[in-house]
């Protein structure tokens, strides 16, 4: 059985296929259809399902945390534009509010474990309450925490809300917890001398991954790289959250 990646953006979808080919994320299939059109039957036979998959950050994070590719799990990072301060903040009234469509698939397929991520400002819009109400009504036990990218040594804040829903009544099933490095700099791939600093329109300089500048139309793949990087999760933060989940399920047997 393989992984399923749902990503509507063609740039990110193409990137996903390259990462799968290179073995950098779990082997699987990329589906570019809008999540609103998916039928639960489309997901039969897949061990892992990654929705709003971006450039495969969740699959990479699972591997970092020691989660095997053949262990079932669903992940998703619903679009943040309806809740982000950088957007219109229309909340549930925004056509990009896609949690109800993901919730429908969860309700029909009942995956054992669901991981997700969202901007922290969504909490004020009642987004997390709606997610937990829906999951708990289906029998999931839920937990959430806000963590920034800086918590794993990244050179930027990128504060995000991370949540999990779990129905694994058998607990850890004898699985051993994977031990992440204790020091952030052992986990972090970032170093000050490996960054480029980009002057933004607000007059502030921000650190970027080398190779993203200049971001200009007509330069091969630059726009696609920017879009993918801007929408991606920080896998090292997700891995720390997954590791915490594994620690709890291993210790208490739930």
Secondary structure by P-SEA (a helix, b strand, c coil): cbbbbbbccaaaaaaaaaaaaacccccccccccccccccccccccccbbbcccccaaaaaaaaaacccccccbbbbbcccccccccccccccccccccaaaaaaaaaaccccbbbbcccccccccaaaaaaaaaaaaacccbbbbbbccccccccccbbbbbbbbbccccccccccccccccccccccccccccbbbbbccccbbbbbccccccccccccaaaaaaaaaaaccaaaaaaaaaaaaaaaaaaacc
